[in-house]
Amino acid sequence: LHPDRVERMVLIGSATLGLAMGFPEERTPAMAALQGYDHTREGMRKLLEGLVYNKALLTDELIELRFASASRPGAAEASKAAMRGNRYFQTDPVLRTQFEMKESLPAVTKAIPTTVIWGENDGFAPVTLGRKLEPLLPAATFHFIDKAGPQAQTDQPPAVAAIAAAFTATKQAP
């Protein structure tokens, strides 16, 4: 709504971006693990397996840390409420007009320099979705990163940092 307040956008691959552009959500195993998270350690392990490409990053310590965070009082209820709210926002006939971006996102990416970073091995929003979005957002620059999942910044931090640094360092004409 206020492109004058934003100099640049760096977007990291997102199933939500696809939904906003009118693509149906794929029920991938990673998405099923997220939506079916049962608040157990094993459930957390399955969820994290969908978030990272490099499974060596999934240490018992990381799983325990994330599980402890997700097990705090009220966390499960808050997570469920957020999912319900998100779905409501996406499906309510009135609110959906604020979520749907088939026209607005291409216009925004023309007004605001935008780069999109997408993991080639994204288990939530498969790279095929990113490749379908690319021609719909011709003003945005897409970068597809090998050996990276939906959190490309976790799997390939140097590559993501280099892309973001180069993009933010360039000067755009007024």
Stockholm file with secondary structure:
# STOCKHOLM 1.0

chainA/1-174         LHPDRVERMVLIGSATLGLAMGFPEERTPAMAALQGYDHTREGMRKLLEGLVYNKALLTDELIELRFASASRPGAAEASKAAMRGNRYFQTDPVLRTQFEMKESLPAVTKAIPTTVIWGENDGFAPVTLGRKLEPLLPAATFHFIDKAGPQAQTDQPPAVAAIAAAFTATKQAP
#=GR chainA/1-174 SS CCGGGCSCEEEECCHHHHHHTTCCCCCCHHHHHHHTCCSSHHHHHHHHHHHCSCGGGCCHHHHHHHHHHHTSTTHHHHHHHHHHHHHHHHHSTTTHHHHCCTTHHHHHHHHSCEEEEEETTCSSSCHHHHHHHGGGCTTSEEEEETTCCSCHHHHCHHHHHHHHHHHHHSCCCC
#=GC SS_cons         CCGGGCSCEEEECCHHHHHHTTCCCCCCHHHHHHHTCCSSHHHHHHHHHHHCSCGGGCCHHHHHHHHHHHTSTTHHHHHHHHHHHHHHHHHSTTTHHHHCCTTHHHHHHHHSCEEEEEETTCSSSCHHHHHHHGGGCTTSEEEEETTCCSCHHHHCHHHHHHHHHHHHHSCCCC
//
